[in-house]
Amino acid sequence: MDIQLKYYCMTGCFAAILFITVSGLTGCTPTVQVAASDKPIEVNLNVKIEHEIRIKVDKEIDDLFSDDDVF
């Protein structure tokens, strides 16, 4: 095979690969669309709240509360 023919063949193959790559990259451009819903958002929650309150009273205050004359 002639050297010049090999050169043209390699150049043609390189151009074809480059063309396919560029056309493939431009054809696969990802797009993301964000749109608000026209329906209202409905949230249903079942919440159970339990709490415990502990009061620690000093002895003097406890005696004061137990005295009926104060109240």
PyMOL Python script that loads the backbone (N, CA, C, O; Angstrom):
from pymol import cmd

cmd.read_pdbstr("""\
ATOM      1  N   MET A   1       0.842  -1.164   0.000  1.00  0.00           N
ATOM      2  CA  MET A   1       0.000   0.000   0.000  1.00  0.00           C
ATOM      3  C   MET A   1       0.891   1.231   0.000  1.00  0.00           C
ATOM      4  O   MET A   1       1.910   1.292   0.687  1.00  0.00           O
ATOM      5  N   ASP A   2       0.499   2.150  -0.744  1.00  0.00           N
ATOM      6  CA  ASP A   2       1.267   3.376  -0.868  1.00  0.00           C
ATOM      7  C   ASP A   2       1.177   4.188   0.429  1.00  0.00           C
ATOM      8  O   ASP A   2       0.146   4.178   1.102  1.00  0.00           O
ATOM      9  N   ILE A   3       2.252   4.882   0.770  1.00  0.00           N
ATOM     10  CA  ILE A   3       2.307   5.706   1.989  1.00  0.00           C
ATOM     11  C   ILE A   3       1.250   6.795   1.945  1.00  0.00           C
ATOM     12  O   ILE A   3       0.584   7.059   2.946  1.00  0.00           O
ATOM     13  N   GLN A   4       1.095   7.419   0.804  1.00  0.00           N
ATOM     14  CA  GLN A   4       0.120   8.502   0.671  1.00  0.00           C
ATOM     15  C   GLN A   4      -1.305   7.966   0.836  1.00  0.00           C
ATOM     16  O   GLN A   4      -2.156   8.648   1.407  1.00  0.00           O
ATOM     17  N   LEU A   5      -1.572   6.763   0.346  1.00  0.00           N
ATOM     18  CA  LEU A   5      -2.894   6.160   0.487  1.00  0.00           C
ATOM     19  C   LEU A   5      -3.178   5.840   1.953  1.00  0.00           C
ATOM     20  O   LEU A   5      -4.300   6.030   2.422  1.00  0.00           O
ATOM     21  N   LYS A   6      -2.148   5.345   2.696  1.00  0.00           N
ATOM     22  CA  LYS A   6      -2.311   5.089   4.125  1.00  0.00           C
ATOM     23  C   LYS A   6      -2.619   6.389   4.867  1.00  0.00           C
ATOM     24  O   LYS A   6      -3.459   6.413   5.766  1.00  0.00           O
ATOM     25  N   TYR A   7      -1.942   7.456   4.490  1.00  0.00           N
ATOM     26  CA  TYR A   7      -2.163   8.748   5.124  1.00  0.00           C
ATOM     27  C   TYR A   7      -3.594   9.216   4.915  1.00  0.00           C
ATOM     28  O   TYR A   7      -4.240   9.677   5.857  1.00  0.00           O
ATOM     29  N   TYR A   8      -4.097   9.101   3.686  1.00  0.00           N
ATOM     30  CA  TYR A   8      -5.480   9.509   3.414  1.00  0.00           C
ATOM     31  C   TYR A   8      -6.476   8.631   4.158  1.00  0.00           C
ATOM     32  O   TYR A   8      -7.500   9.115   4.641  1.00  0.00           O
ATOM     33  N   CYS A   9      -6.177   7.347   4.250  1.00  0.00           N
ATOM     34  CA  CYS A   9      -7.077   6.417   4.934  1.00  0.00           C
ATOM     35  C   CYS A   9      -7.142   6.743   6.424  1.00  0.00           C
ATOM     36  O   CYS A   9      -8.224   6.763   7.011  1.00  0.00           O
ATOM     37  N   MET A  10      -5.978   7.000   7.041  1.00  0.00           N
ATOM     38  CA  MET A  10      -5.958   7.324   8.468  1.00  0.00           C
ATOM     39  C   MET A  10      -6.616   8.668   8.730  1.00  0.00           C
ATOM     40  O   MET A  10      -7.329   8.827   9.721  1.00  0.00           O
ATOM     41  N   THR A  11      -6.385   9.634   7.852  1.00  0.00           N
ATOM     42  CA  THR A  11      -6.999  10.948   8.011  1.00  0.00           C
ATOM     43  C   THR A  11      -8.516  10.852   7.881  1.00  0.00           C
ATOM     44  O   THR A  11      -9.252  11.496   8.629  1.00  0.00           O
ATOM     45  N   GLY A  12      -8.978  10.044   6.926  1.00  0.00           N
ATOM     46  CA  GLY A  12     -10.429   9.851   6.749  1.00  0.00           C
ATOM     47  C   GLY A  12     -11.057   9.168   7.947  1.00  0.00           C
ATOM     48  O   GLY A  12     -12.148   9.540   8.379  1.00  0.00           O
ATOM     49  N   CYS A  13     -10.364   8.159   8.491  1.00  0.00           N
ATOM     50  CA  CYS A  13     -10.884   7.461   9.668  1.00  0.00           C
ATOM     51  C   CYS A  13     -10.932   8.398  10.873  1.00  0.00           C
ATOM     52  O   CYS A  13     -11.901   8.400  11.632  1.00  0.00           O
ATOM     53  N   PHE A  14      -9.873   9.193  11.040  1.00  0.00           N
ATOM     54  CA  PHE A  14      -9.845  10.138  12.138  1.00  0.00           C
ATOM     55  C   PHE A  14     -10.968  11.159  12.005  1.00  0.00           C
ATOM     56  O   PHE A  14     -11.616  11.491  12.998  1.00  0.00           O
ATOM     57  N   ALA A  15     -11.210  11.662  10.799  1.00  0.00           N
ATOM     58  CA  ALA A  15     -12.279  12.635  10.576  1.00  0.00           C
ATOM     59  C   ALA A  15     -13.637  12.008  10.844  1.00  0.00           C
ATOM     60  O   ALA A  15     -14.521  12.657  11.401  1.00  0.00           O
ATOM     61  N   ALA A  16     -13.813  10.737  10.448  1.00  0.00           N
ATOM     62  CA  ALA A  16     -15.092  10.068  10.685  1.00  0.00           C
ATOM     63  C   ALA A  16     -15.332   9.872  12.177  1.00  0.00           C
ATOM     64  O   ALA A  16     -16.437  10.088  12.675  1.00  0.00           O
ATOM     65  N   ILE A  17     -14.274   9.456  12.888  1.00  0.00           N
ATOM     66  CA  ILE A  17     -14.412   9.262  14.341  1.00  0.00           C
ATOM     67  C   ILE A  17     -14.705  10.592  15.025  1.00  0.00           C
ATOM     68  O   ILE A  17     -15.546  10.656  15.922  1.00  0.00           O
ATOM     69  N   LEU A  18     -14.027  11.642  14.613  1.00  0.00           N
ATOM     70  CA  LEU A  18     -14.263  12.966  15.185  1.00  0.00           C
ATOM     71  C   LEU A  18     -15.685  13.435  14.903  1.00  0.00           C
ATOM     72  O   LEU A  18     -16.337  13.984  15.791  1.00  0.00           O
ATOM     73  N   PHE A  19     -16.175  13.227  13.684  1.00  0.00           N
ATOM     74  CA  PHE A  19     -17.532  13.628  13.318  1.00  0.00           C
ATOM     75  C   PHE A  19     -18.558  12.868  14.149  1.00  0.00           C
ATOM     76  O   PHE A  19     -19.518  13.460  14.642  1.00  0.00           O
ATOM     77  N   ILE A  20     -18.362  11.566  14.307  1.00  0.00           N
ATOM     78  CA  ILE A  20     -19.317  10.754  15.081  1.00  0.00           C
ATOM     79  C   ILE A  20     -19.313  11.183  16.550  1.00  0.00           C
ATOM     80  O   ILE A  20     -20.365  11.256  17.185  1.00  0.00           O
ATOM     81  N   THR A  21     -18.136  11.461  17.078  1.00  0.00           N
ATOM     82  CA  THR A  21     -18.041  11.877  18.475  1.00  0.00           C
ATOM     83  C   THR A  21     -18.728  13.216  18.701  1.00  0.00           C
ATOM     84  O   THR A  21     -19.502  13.368  19.646  1.00  0.00           O
ATOM     85  N   VAL A  22     -18.451  14.176  17.848  1.00  0.00           N
ATOM     86  CA  VAL A  22     -19.035  15.513  18.011  1.00  0.00           C
ATOM     87  C   VAL A  22     -20.541  15.459  17.824  1.00  0.00           C
ATOM     88  O   VAL A  22     -21.276  16.082  18.590  1.00  0.00           O
ATOM     89  N   SER A  23     -21.011  14.734  16.835  1.00  0.00           N
ATOM     90  CA  SER A  23     -22.464  14.661  16.611  1.00  0.00           C
ATOM     91  C   SER A  23     -23.141  13.890  17.737  1.00  0.00           C
ATOM     92  O   SER A  23     -24.286  14.185  18.081  1.00  0.00           O
ATOM     93  N   GLY A  24     -22.458  12.910  18.314  1.00  0.00           N
ATOM     94  CA  GLY A  24     -23.030  12.176  19.439  1.00  0.00           C
ATOM     95  C   GLY A  24     -23.117  13.029  20.676  1.00  0.00           C
ATOM     96  O   GLY A  24     -24.101  12.946  21.411  1.00  0.00           O
ATOM     97  N   LEU A  25     -22.109  13.851  20.930  1.00  0.00           N
ATOM     98  CA  LEU A  25     -22.126  14.712  22.108  1.00  0.00           C
ATOM     99  C   LEU A  25     -23.170  15.807  22.003  1.00  0.00           C
ATOM    100  O   LEU A  25     -23.809  16.145  22.999  1.00  0.00           O
ATOM    101  N   THR A  26     -23.355  16.366  20.817  1.00  0.00           N
ATOM    102  CA  THR A  26     -24.346  17.433  20.682  1.00  0.00           C
ATOM    103  C   THR A  26     -25.759  16.872  20.633  1.00  0.00           C
ATOM    104  O   THR A  26     -26.702  17.582  20.980  1.00  0.00           O
ATOM    105  N   GLY A  27     -25.935  15.653  20.225  1.00  0.00           N
ATOM    106  CA  GLY A  27     -27.273  15.058  20.149  1.00  0.00           C
ATOM    107  C   GLY A  27     -27.779  14.581  21.486  1.00  0.00           C
ATOM    108  O   GLY A  27     -28.985  14.378  21.629  1.00  0.00           O
ATOM    109  N   CYS A  28     -26.926  14.390  22.477  1.00  0.00           N
ATOM    110  CA  CYS A  28     -27.322  13.867  23.777  1.00  0.00           C
ATOM    111  C   CYS A  28     -27.192  14.925  24.867  1.00  0.00           C
ATOM    112  O   CYS A  28     -26.642  14.657  25.935  1.00  0.00           O
ATOM    113  N   THR A  29     -27.684  16.098  24.603  1.00  0.00           N
ATOM    114  CA  THR A  29     -27.628  17.146  25.614  1.00  0.00           C
ATOM    115  C   THR A  29     -28.773  16.936  26.599  1.00  0.00           C
ATOM    116  O   THR A  29     -29.937  17.014  26.204  1.00  0.00           O
ATOM    117  N   PRO A  30     -28.474  16.670  27.870  1.00  0.00           N
ATOM    118  CA  PRO A  30     -29.546  16.434  28.838  1.00  0.00           C
ATOM    119  C   PRO A  30     -30.253  17.740  29.189  1.00  0.00           C
ATOM    120  O   PRO A  30     -29.624  18.794  29.284  1.00  0.00           O
ATOM    121  N   THR A  31     -31.549  17.658  29.376  1.00  0.00           N
ATOM    122  CA  THR A  31     -32.333  18.816  29.792  1.00  0.00           C
ATOM    123  C   THR A  31     -33.119  18.450  31.044  1.00  0.00           C
ATOM    124  O   THR A  31     -33.612  17.330  31.175  1.00  0.00           O
ATOM    125  N   VAL A  32     -33.228  19.382  31.940  1.00  0.00           N
ATOM    126  CA  VAL A  32     -33.984  19.191  33.177  1.00  0.00           C
ATOM    127  C   VAL A  32     -35.037  20.282  33.239  1.00  0.00           C
ATOM    128  O   VAL A  32     -34.726  21.467  33.119  1.00  0.00           O
ATOM    129  N   GLN A  33     -36.272  19.877  33.426  1.00  0.00           N
ATOM    130  CA  GLN A  33     -37.347  20.849  33.521  1.00  0.00           C
ATOM    131  C   GLN A  33     -37.984  20.744  34.897  1.00  0.00           C
ATOM    132  O   GLN A  33     -38.300  19.656  35.377  1.00  0.00           O
ATOM    133  N   VAL A  34     -38.163  21.890  35.512  1.00  0.00           N
ATOM    134  CA  VAL A  34     -38.798  21.952  36.819  1.00  0.00           C
ATOM    135  C   VAL A  34     -40.045  22.809  36.682  1.00  0.00           C
ATOM    136  O   VAL A  34     -39.980  23.953  36.232  1.00  0.00           O
ATOM    137  N   ALA A  35     -41.175  22.248  37.073  1.00  0.00           N
ATOM    138  CA  ALA A  35     -42.430  22.983  36.980  1.00  0.00           C
ATOM    139  C   ALA A  35     -43.230  22.770  38.264  1.00  0.00           C
ATOM    140  O   ALA A  35     -43.241  21.678  38.832  1.00  0.00           O
ATOM    141  N   ALA A  36     -43.886  23.817  38.702  1.00  0.00           N
ATOM    142  CA  ALA A  36     -44.724  23.722  39.896  1.00  0.00           C
ATOM    143  C   ALA A  36     -46.010  22.987  39.556  1.00  0.00           C
ATOM    144  O   ALA A  36     -46.549  23.119  38.457  1.00  0.00           O
ATOM    145  N   SER A  37     -46.488  22.214  40.518  1.00  0.00           N
ATOM    146  CA  SER A  37     -47.724  21.475  40.313  1.00  0.00           C
ATOM    147  C   SER A  37     -48.920  22.414  40.413  1.00  0.00           C
ATOM    148  O   SER A  37     -48.909  23.348  41.215  1.00  0.00           O
ATOM    149  N   ASP A  38     -49.933  22.177  39.619  1.00  0.00           N
ATOM    150  CA  ASP A  38     -51.122  23.011  39.697  1.00  0.00           C
ATOM    151  C   ASP A  38     -52.083  22.511  40.775  1.00  0.00           C
ATOM    152  O   ASP A  38     -53.079  23.176  41.064  1.00  0.00           O
ATOM    153  N   LYS A  39     -51.802  21.353  41.371  1.00  0.00           N
ATOM    154  CA  LYS A  39     -52.613  20.841  42.477  1.00  0.00           C
ATOM    155  C   LYS A  39     -51.936  21.204  43.791  1.00  0.00           C
ATOM    156  O   LYS A  39     -50.709  21.250  43.873  1.00  0.00           O
ATOM    157  N   PRO A  40     -52.747  21.464  44.826  1.00  0.00           N
ATOM    158  CA  PRO A  40     -52.127  21.795  46.112  1.00  0.00           C
ATOM    159  C   PRO A  40     -51.445  20.569  46.712  1.00  0.00           C
ATOM    160  O   PRO A  40     -51.817  19.426  46.444  1.00  0.00           O
ATOM    161  N   ILE A  41     -50.448  20.845  47.520  1.00  0.00           N
ATOM    162  CA  ILE A  41     -49.721  19.776  48.196  1.00  0.00           C
ATOM    163  C   ILE A  41     -50.496  19.400  49.456  1.00  0.00           C
ATOM    164  O   ILE A  41     -50.820  20.265  50.269  1.00  0.00           O
ATOM    165  N   GLU A  42     -50.793  18.119  49.617  1.00  0.00           N
ATOM    166  CA  GLU A  42     -51.540  17.650  50.773  1.00  0.00           C
ATOM    167  C   GLU A  42     -50.622  16.787  51.636  1.00  0.00           C
ATOM    168  O   GLU A  42     -49.995  15.838  51.164  1.00  0.00           O
ATOM    169  N   VAL A  43     -50.566  17.150  52.921  1.00  0.00           N
ATOM    170  CA  VAL A  43     -49.713  16.423  53.854  1.00  0.00           C
ATOM    171  C   VAL A  43     -50.595  15.900  54.981  1.00  0.00           C
ATOM    172  O   VAL A  43     -51.265  16.678  55.659  1.00  0.00           O
ATOM    173  N   ASN A  44     -50.596  14.621  55.178  1.00  0.00           N
ATOM    174  CA  ASN A  44     -51.342  14.005  56.273  1.00  0.00           C
ATOM    175  C   ASN A  44     -50.344  13.497  57.303  1.00  0.00           C
ATOM    176  O   ASN A  44     -49.471  12.683  57.003  1.00  0.00           O
ATOM    177  N   LEU A  45     -50.496  14.000  58.525  1.00  0.00           N
ATOM    178  CA  LEU A  45     -49.582  13.607  59.578  1.00  0.00           C
ATOM    179  C   LEU A  45     -50.369  13.028  60.746  1.00  0.00           C
ATOM    180  O   LEU A  45     -51.383  13.597  61.150  1.00  0.00           O
ATOM    181  N   ASN A  46     -49.933  11.952  61.269  1.00  0.00           N
ATOM    182  CA  ASN A  46     -50.456  11.401  62.508  1.00  0.00           C
ATOM    183  C   ASN A  46     -49.334  11.533  63.536  1.00  0.00           C
ATOM    184  O   ASN A  46     -48.325  10.831  63.480  1.00  0.00           O
ATOM    185  N   VAL A  47     -49.541  12.446  64.464  1.00  0.00           N
ATOM    186  CA  VAL A  47     -48.500  12.743  65.439  1.00  0.00           C
ATOM    187  C   VAL A  47     -49.025  12.433  66.825  1.00  0.00           C
ATOM    188  O   VAL A  47     -50.098  12.896  67.213  1.00  0.00           O
ATOM    189  N   LYS A  48     -48.283  11.666  67.550  1.00  0.00           N
ATOM    190  CA  LYS A  48     -48.626  11.366  68.930  1.00  0.00           C
ATOM    191  C   LYS A  48     -47.526  11.947  69.801  1.00  0.00           C
ATOM    192  O   LYS A  48     -46.356  11.581  69.694  1.00  0.00           O
ATOM    193  N   ILE A  49     -47.944  12.881  70.682  1.00  0.00           N
ATOM    194  CA  ILE A  49     -46.971  13.548  71.532  1.00  0.00           C
ATOM    195  C   ILE A  49     -47.224  13.121  72.967  1.00  0.00           C
ATOM    196  O   ILE A  49     -48.332  13.265  73.483  1.00  0.00           O
ATOM    197  N   GLU A  50     -46.218  12.610  73.590  1.00  0.00           N
ATOM    198  CA  GLU A  50     -46.281  12.251  75.002  1.00  0.00           C
ATOM    199  C   GLU A  50     -45.155  12.985  75.703  1.00  0.00           C
ATOM    200  O   GLU A  50     -44.033  13.073  75.204  1.00  0.00           O
ATOM    201  N   HIS A  51     -45.484  13.509  76.868  1.00  0.00           N
ATOM    202  CA  HIS A  51     -44.429  14.154  77.624  1.00  0.00           C
ATOM    203  C   HIS A  51     -44.663  13.907  79.107  1.00  0.00           C
ATOM    204  O   HIS A  51     -45.775  13.615  79.545  1.00  0.00           O
ATOM    205  N   GLU A  52     -43.622  14.029  79.834  1.00  0.00           N
ATOM    206  CA  GLU A  52     -43.658  13.797  81.265  1.00  0.00           C
ATOM    207  C   GLU A  52     -42.970  14.983  81.932  1.00  0.00           C
ATOM    208  O   GLU A  52     -41.859  15.366  81.565  1.00  0.00           O
ATOM    209  N   ILE A  53     -43.655  15.555  82.917  1.00  0.00           N
ATOM    210  CA  ILE A  53     -43.092  16.701  83.618  1.00  0.00           C
ATOM    211  C   ILE A  53     -42.755  16.261  85.035  1.00  0.00           C
ATOM    212  O   ILE A  53     -43.610  15.747  85.756  1.00  0.00           O
ATOM    213  N   ARG A  54     -41.532  16.462  85.417  1.00  0.00           N
ATOM    214  CA  ARG A  54     -41.084  16.146  86.774  1.00  0.00           C
ATOM    215  C   ARG A  54     -40.710  17.440  87.470  1.00  0.00           C
ATOM    216  O   ARG A  54     -39.889  18.220  86.987  1.00  0.00           O
ATOM    217  N   ILE A  55     -41.331  17.643  88.610  1.00  0.00           N
ATOM    218  CA  ILE A  55     -41.034  18.844  89.383  1.00  0.00           C
ATOM    219  C   ILE A  55     -40.361  18.414  90.674  1.00  0.00           C
ATOM    220  O   ILE A  55     -40.900  17.614  91.438  1.00  0.00           O
ATOM    221  N   LYS A  56     -39.215  18.939  90.895  1.00  0.00           N
ATOM    222  CA  LYS A  56     -38.479  18.636  92.109  1.00  0.00           C
ATOM    223  C   LYS A  56     -38.569  19.866  93.024  1.00  0.00           C
ATOM    224  O   LYS A  56     -38.096  20.947  92.675  1.00  0.00           O
ATOM    225  N   VAL A  57     -39.169  19.686  94.171  1.00  0.00           N
ATOM    226  CA  VAL A  57     -39.430  20.811  95.068  1.00  0.00           C
ATOM    227  C   VAL A  57     -38.555  20.662  96.312  1.00  0.00           C
ATOM    228  O   VAL A  57     -38.401  19.575  96.870  1.00  0.00           O
ATOM    229  N   ASP A  58     -38.000  21.777  96.715  1.00  0.00           N
ATOM    230  CA  ASP A  58     -37.218  21.750  97.951  1.00  0.00           C
ATOM    231  C   ASP A  58     -38.119  21.429  99.133  1.00  0.00           C
ATOM    232  O   ASP A  58     -39.338  21.591  99.075  1.00  0.00           O
ATOM    233  N   LYS A  59     -37.512  20.989 100.163  1.00  0.00           N
ATOM    234  CA  LYS A  59     -38.275  20.585 101.348  1.00  0.00           C
ATOM    235  C   LYS A  59     -39.058  21.748 101.928  1.00  0.00           C
ATOM    236  O   LYS A  59     -40.205  21.554 102.332  1.00  0.00           O
ATOM    237  N   GLU A  60     -38.492  22.955 101.989  1.00  0.00           N
ATOM    238  CA  GLU A  60     -39.194  24.110 102.556  1.00  0.00           C
ATOM    239  C   GLU A  60     -40.415  24.464 101.712  1.00  0.00           C
ATOM    240  O   GLU A  60     -41.487  24.744 102.248  1.00  0.00           O
ATOM    241  N   ILE A  61     -40.254  24.451 100.434  1.00  0.00           N
ATOM    242  CA  ILE A  61     -41.382  24.772  99.566  1.00  0.00           C
ATOM    243  C   ILE A  61     -42.448  23.686  99.657  1.00  0.00           C
ATOM    244  O   ILE A  61     -43.644  23.975  99.619  1.00  0.00           O
ATOM    245  N   ASP A  62     -42.020  22.469  99.775  1.00  0.00           N
ATOM    246  CA  ASP A  62     -42.975  21.381  99.936  1.00  0.00           C
ATOM    247  C   ASP A  62     -43.775  21.548 101.223  1.00  0.00           C
ATOM    248  O   ASP A  62     -44.980  21.299 101.231  1.00  0.00           O
ATOM    249  N   ASP A  63     -43.133  21.960 102.306  1.00  0.00           N
ATOM    250  CA  ASP A  63     -43.848  22.233 103.558  1.00  0.00           C
ATOM    251  C   ASP A  63     -44.795  23.411 103.399  1.00  0.00           C
ATOM    252  O   ASP A  63     -45.900  23.404 103.941  1.00  0.00           O
ATOM    253  N   LEU A  64     -44.366  24.410 102.664  1.00  0.00           N
ATOM    254  CA  LEU A  64     -45.211  25.587 102.437  1.00  0.00           C
ATOM    255  C   LEU A  64     -46.479  25.211 101.674  1.00  0.00           C
ATOM    256  O   LEU A  64     -47.566  25.685 102.003  1.00  0.00           O
ATOM    257  N   PHE A  65     -46.345  24.382 100.681  1.00  0.00           N
ATOM    258  CA  PHE A  65     -47.512  23.971  99.901  1.00  0.00           C
ATOM    259  C   PHE A  65     -48.446  23.074 100.717  1.00  0.00           C
ATOM    260  O   PHE A  65     -49.656  23.052 100.487  1.00  0.00           O
ATOM    261  N   SER A  66     -47.884  22.350 101.653  1.00  0.00           N
ATOM    262  CA  SER A  66     -48.719  21.466 102.452  1.00  0.00           C
ATOM    263  C   SER A  66     -49.474  22.213 103.549  1.00  0.00           C
ATOM    264  O   SER A  66     -50.434  21.694 104.118  1.00  0.00           O
ATOM    265  N   ASP A  67     -49.026  23.453 103.844  1.00  0.00           N
ATOM    266  CA  ASP A  67     -49.708  24.262 104.848  1.00  0.00           C
ATOM    267  C   ASP A  67     -50.989  24.834 104.242  1.00  0.00           C
ATOM    268  O   ASP A  67     -50.941  25.539 103.234  1.00  0.00           O
ATOM    269  N   ASP A  68     -52.142  24.529 104.863  1.00  0.00           N
ATOM    270  CA  ASP A  68     -53.421  24.983 104.317  1.00  0.00           C
ATOM    271  C   ASP A  68     -53.681  26.460 104.598  1.00  0.00           C
ATOM    272  O   ASP A  68     -54.512  27.076 103.930  1.00  0.00           O
ATOM    273  N   ASP A  69     -52.987  27.035 105.574  1.00  0.00           N
ATOM    274  CA  ASP A  69     -53.217  28.437 105.903  1.00  0.00           C
ATOM    275  C   ASP A  69     -52.673  29.383 104.840  1.00  0.00           C
ATOM    276  O   ASP A  69     -53.156  30.508 104.716  1.00  0.00           O
ATOM    277  N   VAL A  70     -51.718  28.965 104.102  1.00  0.00           N
ATOM    278  CA  VAL A  70     -51.130  29.821 103.075  1.00  0.00           C
ATOM    279  C   VAL A  70     -52.130  30.064 101.947  1.00  0.00           C
ATOM    280  O   VAL A  70     -52.224  31.176 101.428  1.00  0.00           O
ATOM    281  N   PHE A  71     -52.857  29.056 101.580  1.00  0.00           N
ATOM    282  CA  PHE A  71     -53.798  29.209 100.471  1.00  0.00           C
ATOM    283  C   PHE A  71     -55.160  29.439 101.019  1.00  0.00           C
ATOM    284  O   PHE A  71     -56.114  29.596 100.257  1.00  0.00           O
TER     285      PHE A  71
END
""", "prot")
cmd.dss("prot")
cmd.show_as("cartoon", "prot")
cmd.util.cbc("prot")
cmd.orient("prot")
